[in-house]
Amino acid sequence: MKLLRVRVENYKCIEDSQEFSIDEVTCLVGKNEAGKTALLEALYKLNPVEADQADFDENEFPRRHLATYRERSQREPANVLSTTWELDDDDVSTVEERISPATLASHKVVVTKGYNNRTHWAFDLDDKELVARFLGEANLNAVEKAPLAKATSIQDLIDRIEAIESPTEKQDTLLNEVWSAFPDGDVSAAVESILSGRLPHFVYFSTYHQLPGRVGLDDLRRRVQENRLDFKHKVFLSLLEMTSTSIEDIQRIDQLEKLVMELESVEAALTDEIKQYWSQNRHLEVRFRYDHAKPNDPAPLNEGFVFNTRIFNTRHRATVSFEDRSHGFIWFFSFLVWFSQVKRQYGEALILLLDEPGLPLHGRAQQDLIRYINERLRPYHQVIYTAHSPFLIDVENIFSLRTVEDVVKVSKRNGDIVEEILGTKVGQRILSRDRDTIFPLQGILGFDMAQTLFVGPYVVVVEGPTERATFEWFSRQLAKGGREALDLRWAVCPAEGVSKISSFVSLFAGRGLKIAVFADYHEGQKGKIDRLEESGLLAPGHLLRTSEFANAEECDIEDIIGRELYVELVNRCLGLTDAHKLPSSKPDGAKTRVVKEVEAHCGVIPPAYPEFDHYKPIEYLLGLSDEEIEGLPGLDEALDQFAQIFGRLNSLLDSDGNGSSIDQDGDAA
């Protein structure tokens, strides 16, 4: 049975969510207090794995309407959940085997539940074949069958038999058989009885559901007897059940060897799962200990026996208490334990409701969680989870995302601004008008698209489009002349300024890219370039300064091109003539960097000339034909300079190291 659509009404902050569709994995994205948790809580109550969590309480009705609702709650209990399901082949065949073929006219069913806490089923029945079967098996003669032949349903058949003044023995027998099969004369009740047993159970798990690292077994046994278990105790009992061990078993010394064997089996299974999906540290193993309580420990850990969960780090060869691990690790481990046991109890017919799963996790670990959901859960279970972290959004399945907003409609009435509170709404479209709602989506899409800009794993970062175009033009000219050009494996990426070069490197170092940087080096940004080198984000030799190739303490890429060629390009692209041309020789007192000299010169020429910008000269160069390129002054010297730069960059392709010396486990390598 697959969940297709959901609508939530009259629950907490939700007045009417509107109907929205559900996929194999559905992400509800929205800002805090938008109502995401309320949606999951309402859905959980349809058929929860914790039976005591199934009832709606009228105090959960939206507060601002609660007083008026209470006046009619007994006679008109409000509906909360409307869910549409699609029956699978097993569901349909089970109904047909127990009742009759083609009993269901449609494989879609609707299940609703509200504050009367009764589940209602709606489906299309076609019991004509069932009627025909009863009539065929009754062995009626033509006269007996005549008043019943046009019956269209079981209830109609019952009514027609009861309308006969003096029914025959065979007609009475037929009536008794129908009543025996359907005591209420209602086939739908029989179908509902079958399908309700096949309705998937819901598993709700939130950030606050965590396994305790230490449990006093005497205290736990009392809690079980008094029926006052917290969720953390339920998670621990799930851990015990994974070992096929009860609280009583674990306290019997003569069962210790069996217990050790069972615990080690569970340790191995959990450790394997953690190593596969916990990329933050692959050196962790689970260890369980069963010890006498220490009298000086806080109650209830100071009596009887205490069960300890510890995590062994194979790299450091030491264990730490489970509760001393990161909140993200605790969440992931607790979920594995709880879900493993729920599956043992209920099988695969489960729908997972994960409320802000892995919220304390690092961004990379959150993406590991998405991978876990897709690889381990999606093939067997539907999953609905909430998120406001960019890294919990699966860009590969972007159309499974639903926006959740607390909507207020603002309008003008008689010149006054009037706010109408509409409550939580769930949108099918991924593009919401509320910027805060779609901010996580924008964040992860920007990150994802940024990575797709690279055509390979080797990236040379330059300051802007001028540098990128210059690299590409000179690389082509060198290749035409049979000289060393920039290796095609390098993708040249403009970062729009030196500040963003540092941001780029910080963002993508360690993402599997080999990064090199080519940057202008002059007063104003020397400090930033030097700090980038000192940061260790780039491997040694992967930062190339312009000053290394122009024999100058301060220079730009324009100085690599050379003053002779660059001045010629400026004069041509701006159409400077006569007295307004830049001179072939550098004037006394001119700025050291050629681009600054050009800027100063263009600042005093008549406004009739085009305004200078850094891209115009290279844009002009890109448009020249081969014939026009020949004879450009200073071109040979410029080609020599860029041949050196490209040679240096190409030599990095075969060197080891792509930046950080920190391994994927977060430990210093």
C-alpha positions in Angstrom: 0.0 0.0 0.0 1.5 3.3 -1.1 0.7 6.7 0.3 -0.1 9.1 -2.6 -1.6 12.3 -1.1 -2.1 13.9 2.3 -4.2 16.7 3.7 -4.0 17.9 7.3 -6.7 20.1 8.9 -7.6 21.5 12.3 -4.4 20.5 14.0 -2.2 22.8 16.0 -1.0 25.6 13.6 -2.6 23.9 10.6 -6.0 25.0 9.7 -5.9 23.4 6.2 -2.6 22.3 4.7 -4.1 21.8 1.3 -3.7 18.4 -0.3 -0.2 17.6 -1.4 1.4 14.5 -3.0 3.8 12.1 -1.4 6.7 10.4 -3.3 9.0 7.6 -2.4 11.1 10.1 -0.4 9.5 13.5 0.3 11.2 16.5 1.8 9.2 19.1 3.6 11.3 22.3 3.6 10.5 25.4 5.5 11.7 27.8 8.1 11.4 27.3 11.9 7.8 27.4 13.3 6.3 26.9 9.8 4.5 23.8 10.9 6.6 21.0 9.5 6.7 19.0 12.8 2.9 19.4 13.2 2.4 17.8 9.8 4.5 14.7 10.8 2.9 14.4 14.2 -0.6 14.5 12.7 0.3 11.8 10.1 2.0 9.7 12.7 -1.3 9.3 14.6 -3.0 7.5 11.7 -1.2 4.2 12.5 1.8 4.7 14.8 4.2 2.0 15.9 3.7 3.3 19.4 0.0 2.5 20.0 -0.4 4.9 22.9 0.4 7.8 20.5 -2.5 7.2 18.2 -5.2 9.5 19.6 -6.0 13.1 18.7 -6.8 15.3 21.6 -9.1 18.3 21.2 -6.6 20.5 22.9 -4.5 20.0 19.7 -7.2 21.9 17.8 -5.9 25.3 16.6 -6.0 27.5 19.7 -7.6 30.6 18.2 -10.7 28.5 17.2 -10.7 26.1 20.2 -13.4 27.8 22.3 -15.9 27.8 19.5 -15.0 24.2 18.5 -15.6 22.8 21.9 -19.2 23.9 21.7 -19.7 21.4 18.8 -16.9 18.9 19.3 -19.1 16.1 20.6 -21.7 16.3 17.8 -19.4 17.3 15.0 -15.9 16.1 15.7 -13.5 17.7 13.2 -11.5 15.7 10.7 -7.7 16.0 10.8 -6.3 13.6 8.3 -7.3 12.8 4.8 -4.9 10.3 3.1 -5.1 8.7 -0.4 -3.5 5.4 -0.9 -2.8 3.1 -3.9 -3.2 -0.6 -3.3 -0.5 -2.9 -4.5 -1.0 -6.2 -6.2 -0.8 -8.1 -2.9 -3.4 -5.9 -1.3 -5.8 -6.5 -4.2 -5.2 -10.2 -4.4 -5.8 -10.6 -0.7 -9.2 -8.9 -0.9 -10.1 -11.0 -4.0 -9.0 -14.3 -2.4 -11.0 -13.7 0.8 -14.1 -12.1 -0.7 -14.4 -12.3 -4.5 -12.6 -11.4 -7.7 -13.0 -7.8 -9.0 -14.5 -6.7 -5.6 -12.6 -3.4 -5.8 -13.6 -1.2 -8.7 -10.6 1.0 -8.1 -7.2 0.5 -6.5 -7.3 3.9 -4.8 -8.6 4.2 -1.3 -9.1 7.1 1.1 -8.4 6.8 4.8 -9.5 9.6 7.2 -9.2 10.2 10.9 -10.2 13.0 13.2 -10.9 14.0 16.8 -13.4 11.0 17.2 -10.3 8.9 16.8 -12.0 6.5 14.4 -10.4 5.6 11.1 -12.8 5.7 8.2 -12.1 4.0 4.8 -13.6 4.9 1.5 -13.2 2.8 -1.7 -15.2 1.9 -4.8 -16.8 -1.6 -4.5 -18.2 -3.7 -7.3 -19.9 -6.8 -5.6 -21.9 -7.9 -8.7 -19.6 -10.9 -9.1 -20.0 -11.7 -5.4 -23.8 -11.6 -5.8 -23.5 -13.9 -8.9 -21.3 -16.3 -6.9 -23.8 -16.6 -4.1 -26.7 -17.1 -6.5 -24.8 -19.7 -8.5 -23.8 -21.7 -5.4 -27.4 -21.6 -4.0 -28.7 -24.0 -6.7 -32.0 -22.1 -7.0 -34.5 -23.1 -9.6 -35.7 -20.5 -12.1 -38.8 -19.5 -10.1 -36.7 -19.1 -6.9 -34.0 -17.1 -8.7 -36.3 -14.8 -10.7 -36.9 -12.2 -7.9 -33.2 -12.1 -7.0 -31.6 -12.1 -10.5 -31.4 -8.3 -10.8 -29.7 -7.8 -7.4 -26.7 -5.4 -7.9 -25.1 -5.7 -4.4 -25.0 -7.9 -1.3 -27.3 -5.5 0.5 -29.7 -5.4 -2.4 -29.7 -9.2 -2.5 -30.5 -9.3 1.3 -33.3 -6.8 0.8 -34.8 -8.8 -2.1 -34.8 -12.1 -0.2 -36.3 -10.4 2.9 -39.1 -8.9 0.7 -40.3 -12.4 -0.3 -43.4 -13.2 1.7 -42.8 -17.0 1.8 -39.2 -17.7 1.0 -38.3 -21.3 0.1 -35.8 -23.4 2.0 -33.1 -22.7 -0.5 -33.8 -18.9 -0.4 -33.6 -19.0 3.5 -30.4 -20.9 3.3 -29.0 -18.4 0.8 -29.9 -15.5 3.2 -28.3 -17.3 6.1 -25.1 -17.8 4.1 -25.0 -14.2 3.1 -25.6 -13.0 6.7 -22.9 -15.4 7.9 -20.4 -14.0 5.5 -21.4 -10.4 6.0 -23.1 -10.0 9.4 -24.0 -6.3 8.7 -24.8 -7.0 5.1 -21.9 -4.7 4.3 -19.1 -5.9 2.1 -17.2 -2.7 2.7 -16.8 -3.6 6.4 -15.2 -6.9 5.3 -12.9 -5.1 2.9 -12.0 -2.5 5.5 -11.1 -5.3 8.0 -8.7 -6.8 5.4 -7.1 -3.5 4.4 -6.8 -2.0 7.9 -4.5 -4.9 8.8 -2.3 -4.1 5.8 -2.1 -0.3 6.4 1.6 0.5 6.9 2.7 1.6 10.3 4.3 5.0 10.7 7.7 5.4 12.5 8.3 8.9 13.9 11.9 9.8 14.9 13.1 13.3 15.9 16.3 14.9 17.2 15.2 14.3 20.7 14.9 10.5 20.4 18.3 9.2 21.6 19.7 6.1 23.1 21.1 6.6 26.6 24.7 5.7 27.0 24.2 4.1 30.4 21.1 2.4 31.8 20.5 1.1 35.3 18.7 -2.2 34.7 16.9 -2.3 38.1 15.5 1.2 37.4 14.5 0.1 33.9 12.7 -3.0 35.2 10.7 -0.9 37.6 9.8 1.5 34.8 8.5 -1.4 32.6 6.4 -2.7 35.5 5.0 0.7 36.2 4.4 1.6 32.5 6.4 4.8 32.7 9.0 4.4 30.0 10.5 7.5 28.3 11.3 7.2 24.6 15.0 6.8 25.4 14.2 3.7 27.5 12.2 2.3 24.5 15.2 2.8 22.3 17.3 0.9 24.8 14.8 -1.9 25.0 15.0 -2.1 21.2 18.7 -2.6 21.6 18.1 -5.5 24.0 15.6 -7.0 21.7 18.1 -6.9 18.9 20.2 -9.3 21.0 17.1 -11.5 21.6 17.6 -10.7 25.3 15.2 -9.5 28.0 16.0 -7.5 31.1 15.7 -10.6 33.2 18.0 -12.6 30.9 20.7 -9.9 31.0 20.7 -10.1 34.9 21.3 -13.8 35.0 25.0 -14.5 35.4 24.6 -18.0 34.0 23.5 -16.5 30.7 26.6 -14.3 30.4 28.3 -16.2 27.6 25.2 -16.3 25.5 24.8 -12.6 26.2 28.3 -11.8 25.1 27.8 -13.7 21.9 24.6 -11.9 21.1 26.0 -8.5 22.0 29.1 -9.0 19.8 26.8 -10.0 16.9 24.9 -6.7 17.2 28.1 -4.8 17.7 29.4 -6.1 14.4 26.1 -5.3 12.5 25.9 -1.8 13.8 29.6 -1.1 13.3 29.3 -2.2 9.6 26.4 0.1 9.1 28.2 3.0 10.8 31.4 2.5 8.7 29.5 2.6 5.5 27.4 5.7 6.2 29.4 7.6 8.8 32.1 9.2 6.6 33.1 11.7 9.4 35.2 9.0 11.0 35.5 5.4 9.8 37.6 4.3 12.7 34.7 3.8 15.2 33.4 0.5 16.5 30.5 -0.2 18.9 31.3 -1.8 22.3 28.7 -3.0 24.9 29.6 -3.5 28.6 27.7 -5.0 31.4 29.0 -4.0 34.8 28.2 -3.7 38.5 26.9 -0.3 39.5 29.3 2.0 41.3 27.9 3.2 44.6 29.2 6.8 44.1 27.5 7.2 40.7 24.3 9.2 40.5 21.0 7.4 40.9 19.7 5.2 39.4 23.1 4.2 38.1 24.3 3.4 41.7 22.5 0.1 42.2 22.3 -3.3 40.6 23.8 -3.7 37.1 24.5 -1.0 34.6 24.5 -1.5 30.8 27.1 0.7 29.0 27.4 1.6 25.4 30.9 2.8 24.4 32.6 3.7 21.2 36.0 2.3 20.4 38.3 4.4 18.1 40.6 2.0 16.3 43.0 4.7 15.4 43.5 6.0 19.0 42.9 2.6 20.5 40.6 3.9 23.2 36.9 3.9 24.1 34.7 6.8 25.1 31.3 6.9 26.6 28.5 6.9 24.0 27.2 10.1 25.4 30.5 11.9 24.9 30.3 11.4 21.1 28.9 14.2 18.9 25.2 14.8 18.9 25.1 13.9 15.3 26.7 10.5 15.9 24.3 9.8 18.8 21.3 10.6 16.6 22.5 8.4 13.8 23.3 5.4 16.1 20.0 5.8 18.0 18.1 5.8 14.8 19.8 2.6 13.5 18.9 0.9 16.8 15.3 2.0 16.9 14.6 1.4 13.2 16.2 -2.1 13.2 13.9 -3.2 16.0 10.8 -1.6 14.5 11.5 -3.5 11.3 11.8 -6.8 13.2 8.4 -6.2 14.8 6.4 -4.8 11.9 8.3 -6.0 8.8 8.7 -3.8 5.7 5.3 -2.2 5.8 6.6 1.0 7.4 6.6 4.7 6.5 9.3 6.8 8.1 8.6 10.3 9.4 12.0 11.9 10.2 11.7 15.3 11.9 14.9 17.3 11.1 17.0 14.2 10.8 20.6 14.6 11.6 20.2 18.3 12.5 23.4 18.3 14.6 25.3 16.6 11.8 28.1 18.3 9.8 27.1 19.2 6.2 29.0 16.2 4.7 27.4 13.9 7.2 24.0 15.2 6.3 24.7 14.3 2.7 25.7 10.9 3.9 22.3 10.7 5.6 20.6 11.5 2.3 22.7 8.7 0.8 21.6 6.3 3.5 18.0 7.2 2.9 18.3 6.6 -0.8 20.2 3.4 -0.6 18.9 1.8 2.6 15.3 3.1 3.0 13.9 4.2 -0.4 13.9 0.7 -2.0 11.6 -0.6 0.8 9.9 2.3 2.6 8.4 5.6 1.9 10.2 8.4 3.8 8.9 11.9 4.7 11.4 14.1 6.4 11.6 17.8 7.3 14.5 20.0 6.7 15.8 23.6 6.8 19.4 22.7 6.2 20.7 23.0 2.5 22.6 19.7 2.9 19.5 17.7 3.7 18.0 18.6 0.3 18.5 15.9 -2.3 19.1 17.8 -5.6 18.9 14.6 -7.5 15.2 14.3 -6.5 14.4 18.0 -6.4 10.7 17.6 -7.5 10.1 15.5 -4.3 10.4 18.7 -2.3 7.4 20.4 -0.7 7.5 23.9 0.7 5.9 24.5 4.1 4.9 28.0 5.1 2.8 29.7 7.8 0.8 31.9 5.5 -0.7 35.3 6.3 -2.7 37.0 3.6 -2.3 40.8 3.7 -4.9 42.9 2.0 -6.3 46.5 2.2 -9.8 47.1 3.4 -11.2 50.6 3.7 -7.7 51.9 3.5 -6.5 49.8 6.4 -4.0 46.9 6.1 -5.8 43.7 7.2 -4.0 40.4 7.9 -5.8 37.1 7.5 -4.1 34.1 9.1 -4.3 31.1 6.9 -2.0 28.8 8.9 0.4 26.2 7.6 0.2 25.5 3.9 2.1 22.9 1.9 3.0 23.7 -1.6 3.6 21.4 -4.5 5.8 23.9 -6.3 9.4 24.1 -5.2 9.5 27.8 -5.8 7.9 29.7 -2.9 7.4 33.4 -2.7 8.9 33.4 0.8 12.7 33.9 0.6 13.3 32.3 4.0 11.4 29.1 2.9 13.4 28.5 -0.2 16.8 29.7 1.2 18.0 26.1 1.9 17.1 25.2 -1.6 18.9 28.1 -3.1 21.9 27.3 -1.0 22.3 23.7 -2.0 21.5 24.4 -5.7 24.1 27.1 -5.8 26.6 24.8 -4.2 25.7 22.0 -6.6 25.7 24.2 -9.7 29.1 25.7 -8.7 30.6 22.2 -8.8 29.1 21.5 -12.2 30.9 24.5 -13.7 34.1 22.4 -13.7 34.7 20.1 -16.7 37.3 18.1 -14.8 38.9 17.6 -11.4 41.7 20.2 -12.1 40.8 23.9 -11.6 43.0 27.0 -11.9 41.3 29.9 -10.2 41.9 33.4 -11.6 40.5 36.7 -10.5 37.9 37.4 -13.2 36.8 37.0 -16.9 39.7 39.2 -18.2 42.2 36.7 -16.8 40.2 33.7 -18.1 40.0 35.1 -21.6 43.7 36.0 -21.6 44.6 32.5 -20.6 42.5 31.0 -23.3 43.8 33.3 -26.1 47.4 32.9 -25.3 47.0 29.1 -24.8 45.5 28.9 -28.3 48.3 30.9 -29.9 51.0 28.8 -28.2 49.3 25.6 -29.4 49.2 27.0 -33.0 52.9 27.6 -32.8 53.7 24.1 -31.6 54.6 25.3 -28.1 53.4 24.2 -24.6 49.8 25.4 -24.1 47.7 25.1 -21.0 46.8 21.4 -20.5 43.2 20.8 -21.5 42.6 19.1 -18.2 42.7 22.5 -16.5 39.4 24.3 -16.2 39.9 28.0 -15.8 37.5 29.4 -13.3 37.0 33.2 -12.6 36.3 34.0 -9.0 35.5 37.7 -9.4 38.2 39.2 -7.2 40.9 38.2 -4.8 38.5 38.0 -1.8 36.4 35.4 -3.6 39.5 33.4 -4.6 40.0 32.7 -0.9 36.3 31.8 -0.5 36.4 29.5 -3.5 39.4 27.6 -2.3 37.9 27.3 1.3 34.7 26.0 -0.2 36.1 23.4 -2.6 39.4 22.3 -1.1 39.0 18.7 -0.1 36.1 18.2 -2.6 38.2 16.0 -4.8 39.5 18.9 -6.9 43.1 19.8 -7.6 43.1 23.6 -7.2 45.8 26.1 -8.4 45.5 29.8 -8.1 47.0 32.5 -10.4 46.7 35.9 -8.9 47.8 39.5 -9.4 50.2 40.6 -6.7 50.3 44.2 -5.7 49.7 46.6 -2.8 46.2 46.2 -1.5 45.9 42.5 -2.0 49.4 41.2 -1.2 48.2 40.4 2.4 45.2 38.4 1.2 47.3 36.4 -1.2 50.0 35.7 1.4 47.4 34.6 4.0 45.9 32.2 1.4 49.3 30.6 1.0 49.8 30.4 4.8 46.3 28.8 5.3 47.5 25.4 4.0 44.4 25.0 1.8 46.6 24.9 -1.3 49.3 22.4 -1.8 52.8 23.7 -2.0 53.5 25.4 -5.4 49.8 25.7 -6.3 49.8 29.5 -5.8 51.2 31.4 -8.7 51.8 35.2 -8.3 52.1 37.5 -11.3 55.3 38.9 -9.7 57.0 35.6 -10.2 56.9 36.0 -14.0 57.2 39.8 -14.6 60.3 40.4 -12.4 58.4 43.1 -10.5 57.4 43.4 -6.9 53.9 44.6 -8.0 52.2 43.7 -11.2 49.0 42.4 -12.8 48.3 40.0 -15.7 48.5 43.1 -17.9 52.2 43.4 -17.0 52.6 39.7 -18.0 51.2 40.7 -21.4 53.8 43.5 -21.4 53.5 47.2 -21.7 54.3 47.3 -25.4 51.6 44.9 -26.5 49.0 46.1 -23.9 49.4 49.8 -24.8 48.9 48.9 -28.5 45.7 47.0 -27.7 44.4 49.9 -25.6 45.1 52.4 -28.3 43.4 50.3 -30.9 40.3 49.2 -28.9 39.6 52.8 -27.7 40.5 54.3 -31.1 43.0 56.7 -29.5 44.8 58.8 -32.1 47.4 61.6 -32.3 48.0 63.4 -29.0 45.6 61.2 -27.1 47.4 57.9 -27.8 49.4 56.2 -25.1 53.1 56.7 -26.0 55.2 53.7 -27.0 57.7 54.5 -24.2 56.7 54.8 -20.6 56.5 58.5 -19.5 58.5 59.7 -16.5 56.4 59.6 -13.4 53.9 57.1 -14.8 52.4 54.4 -12.6 54.5 51.3 -12.3 51.7 48.9 -13.2 50.6 49.3 -16.8 46.9 49.0 -16.0 47.2 51.9 -13.6 49.1 54.0 -16.1 46.3 53.4 -18.7 43.6 54.2 -16.1 45.4 57.5 -15.3 45.8 58.4 -19.0 42.2 57.6 -19.9 41.0 59.7 -17.1 42.2 62.9 -18.8 41.3 62.2 -22.5 38.2 63.8 -24.0 34.9 62.2 -23.1 34.2 61.5 -26.8 36.4 58.5 -26.6 35.0 55.2 -25.2 35.4 54.6 -21.5 38.2 52.2 -20.6 37.6 49.0 -18.7 39.9 46.0 -18.1 38.1 43.6 -20.5 38.1 45.8 -23.6 41.7 45.2 -24.7 41.4 41.4 -24.4 38.0 41.5 -26.1 39.7 43.4 -29.0 42.4 40.8 -29.1 39.9 37.9 -29.2 38.4 39.4 -32.4 41.6 39.7 -34.4 42.2 37.5 -37.4 45.4 35.5 -37.8 46.6 38.1 -40.3 45.9 41.0 -37.9 47.7 39.2 -35.1 50.9 39.0 -37.0 53.1 41.9 -36.4 51.6 42.9 -33.0 54.4 44.6 -31.1 55.6 42.7 -28.1 53.6 39.5 -28.9 56.6 37.2 -28.9 57.7 38.3 -25.4 54.1 37.9 -24.1 53.9 34.4 -25.5 57.2 33.5 -23.7 55.8 34.7 -20.4 52.6 32.7 -20.7 54.5 29.6 -21.9 56.3 29.8 -18.5 53.0 30.1 -16.6 51.4 27.2 -18.4 54.5 25.1 -18.0 54.3 25.6 -14.2 50.6 24.8 -14.1 51.0 21.7 -16.2 53.8 20.4 -14.0 51.3 20.4 -11.1 49.1 17.8 -12.8 51.5 15.0 -12.0 52.3 16.1 -8.5 50.7 14.7 -5.4 48.4 16.6 -3.1 45.3 18.7 -3.8 45.2 21.0 -0.9 44.4 20.2 2.7 46.5 17.8 4.7 43.4 16.9 6.8 41.9 13.5 6.0 38.2 12.7 5.6 38.0 11.6 9.2 38.8 15.0 10.5 42.1 13.9 12.1 45.5 15.4 11.1 47.1 13.1 8.5 
